[in-house]
């Protein structure tokens, strides 16, 4: 594709989960920036733009709008708009909380409560790029809500499915850390060890919504790239030393 991207068009196409005239959804790699940052690494939004330019045989600028965000060390389903109409309608969907997002997370330990709603208040410290959690309401702090359930576990780790109800900065990472179960690899929020590729074991697994233009029900799943998710789910998952160190 572009000179800065080592992926071929065919390889990138395999990451496209859904596409129509208004929306395209891609399985983001862990470590891949969704949009431009200080690193100078090519962001996914530009890769999608280039993919659309090649696929549609277009010259010049191609519209591509980021609908929602995923933290850089996180993988999974990320939605983009191909048209300004699509972006506006999907943003309205987000405001009405009608874009339903489910994540998988591998966390340290085994939660005592296997299924639970977490309701907290969070505050983003911009200087530290970190979110703090309170169990009580405070002035200037934002309401944060999610549901989790344990899908499987090994001796040291649990695989959780999370339904995110509010999209706060680092919300899942901060709320799970707050109950004593930081995400594997997430040093910022208390994990014991980092991952070799600096990713964290959080994956945007599913999206579902009513298409705001053609009104079809869209339901899609993004397969995790990290094989540890499936190993724990299948029960193979006694996590060995190479997964921990």
Helices and strands as residue ranges (DSSP letters): H 9-13, E 16-19, E 23-28, H 44-55, E 65-66, E 75-81, H 84-95, E 100-108, E 115-125, E 130-134, E 142-153, E 157-164, H 171-178, G 187-189, E 202-210, E 217-221, H 228-234, H 241-244
